[in-house]
Each structure stands twice: as structure tokens, then as C-alpha cells.
């Protein structure tokens, strides 16, 4: 199930698959910034950047969404990919993470994504 979400991330403009922390974690980046982390040990989770207020609401609403594992708990959530969350919800969380990172890029960095 995790592979489908890695593949989904790779459809996002400017996304690259990296392993800066070693082979244990697959990191999806847009430009030079991380927006999704998948453990490569088979654990079906993804850690995603999230607006802090939205992160708190999501954690209250869904037991599958917890504070980011080994990440800033205010800005990152870890999402269980165990089949309990709807695919549309997971896709929306990935989209939100990607958009947060793109929004923080410089104008030149955003424009370079359009050329890629």
C-alpha cells in the first residue's frame, strides 16, 4: 500500500525521491525541501508536513494520525496507511504537505517548478 503513495508523490511537479538519512527512510522532496517521509522497513506510514492548527484537529478526529515520529510535532503528522483512512483523505494530506512546502519557496524556485 505504501508504494502507491510513493508513486503518487512522484507525480507532483519537482518531486524527487531521496534517502538522505540512509536506506531506512524514503524522503520525498520538492526542490530541496522534504514533504513526505516513508519508512522503508515495510511499516505502512507516511509523515507529512501540516499546518499546526489543522494538525491538531486531524489528530483529534482520526486515531490513524499522530504527531510526527522523530519530527517537529507541531508541523508534522505521521499517518497510518493501514487502510482505515479513505484514499481521498490520504491524497488530500499529501497534497496539503506538498503545497505548504511550495508556498514557502521563493518566487524563482516556484517558477523553476513550472519549467520542469
C-alpha positions as CSV (number, residue, x, y, z in Angstrom):
1,X,0.0,0.0,0.0
2,X,2.9,2.4,0.7
3,X,4.2,2.1,-2.9
4,X,1.1,3.6,-4.3
5,X,1.6,6.7,-2.2
6,X,5.3,7.0,-3.1
7,X,4.2,6.8,-6.8
8,X,1.5,9.4,-6.1
9,X,4.2,11.8,-4.7
10,X,6.3,11.2,-7.7
11,X,3.5,12.7,-9.9
12,X,3.9,16.0,-8.2
13,X,5.9,18.6,-10.1
14,X,9.5,18.9,-9.0
15,X,9.4,15.9,-6.7
16,X,12.4,13.7,-6.2
17,X,12.9,10.5,-4.2
18,X,15.9,10.7,-1.9
19,X,17.4,8.8,1.1
20,X,19.4,11.5,3.0
21,X,19.0,9.6,6.3
22,X,20.1,6.3,4.8
23,X,18.1,3.5,3.3
24,X,15.7,3.3,6.3
25,X,13.7,6.3,5.2
26,X,12.4,7.3,1.7
27,X,12.2,11.1,1.6
28,X,10.1,12.9,-1.0
29,X,11.3,16.4,-1.7
30,X,10.1,19.3,-3.8
31,X,13.2,21.2,-4.7
32,X,15.4,20.8,-1.7
33,X,12.6,20.6,1.0
34,X,11.0,17.5,2.4
35,X,7.3,17.0,2.4
36,X,6.8,13.2,2.8
37,X,8.8,10.5,4.6
38,X,8.1,6.8,4.2
39,X,9.9,4.2,6.4
40,X,11.4,1.6,4.0
41,X,11.1,-1.2,6.6
42,X,7.6,-2.0,5.5
43,X,5.8,0.0,8.2
44,X,2.8,1.4,6.4
45,X,3.0,5.0,7.4
46,X,3.9,8.4,6.0
47,X,5.0,11.5,7.8
48,X,3.6,14.7,6.3
49,X,4.0,18.4,6.9
50,X,0.8,20.0,8.1
51,X,-0.5,23.4,9.2
52,X,-0.3,23.3,13.1
53,X,-3.9,24.1,13.7
54,X,-5.1,21.6,11.1
55,X,-2.6,19.0,12.5
56,X,-4.2,19.2,16.0
57,X,-7.7,18.9,14.5
58,X,-6.7,15.9,12.4
59,X,-5.2,14.1,15.4
60,X,-8.4,14.6,17.4
61,X,-10.5,13.4,14.6
62,X,-8.5,10.3,13.4
63,X,-6.7,7.8,15.5
64,X,-4.6,7.0,12.4
65,X,-3.0,10.4,12.5
66,X,-0.4,11.0,15.3
67,X,2.3,13.6,16.0
68,X,5.2,13.3,13.5
69,X,7.6,10.4,14.5
70,X,11.1,11.9,15.0
71,X,9.9,15.2,13.6
72,X,8.7,18.6,14.9
73,X,5.4,17.5,16.4
74,X,3.8,20.9,15.8
75,X,4.3,20.8,12.0
76,X,4.4,17.1,11.1
77,X,1.9,14.2,11.4
78,X,2.5,10.5,10.9
79,X,-0.3,8.9,9.1
80,X,-1.1,5.2,9.3
81,X,-1.5,3.7,5.8
82,X,-3.4,0.6,7.1
83,X,-6.5,1.0,5.0
84,X,-8.6,2.8,7.7
85,X,-8.3,6.3,6.1
86,X,-10.0,6.9,2.8
87,X,-7.7,7.2,-0.2
88,X,-9.1,10.7,-0.9
89,X,-8.1,11.8,2.6
90,X,-4.6,10.5,2.3
91,X,-4.3,12.1,-1.1
92,X,-5.5,15.4,0.4
93,X,-3.0,15.2,3.2
94,X,-0.1,14.6,0.8
95,X,-1.4,17.5,-1.4
96,X,-1.5,19.8,1.7
97,X,2.0,18.9,2.7
98,X,3.4,19.5,-0.9
99,X,1.5,22.8,-1.1
100,X,2.8,24.0,2.2
101,X,6.4,23.4,1.1
102,X,5.8,25.0,-2.4
103,X,4.2,28.1,-0.7
104,X,7.4,28.7,1.3
105,X,9.6,28.6,-1.7
106,X,11.0,31.7,-3.3
107,X,9.3,33.0,-6.4
108,X,12.2,31.9,-8.5
109,X,12.0,28.4,-7.0
110,X,8.3,28.2,-7.7
111,X,8.8,29.4,-11.3
112,X,11.5,26.7,-11.8
113,X,9.0,24.1,-10.9
114,X,6.7,25.3,-13.7
115,X,9.6,24.8,-16.2
116,X,10.4,21.3,-15.0
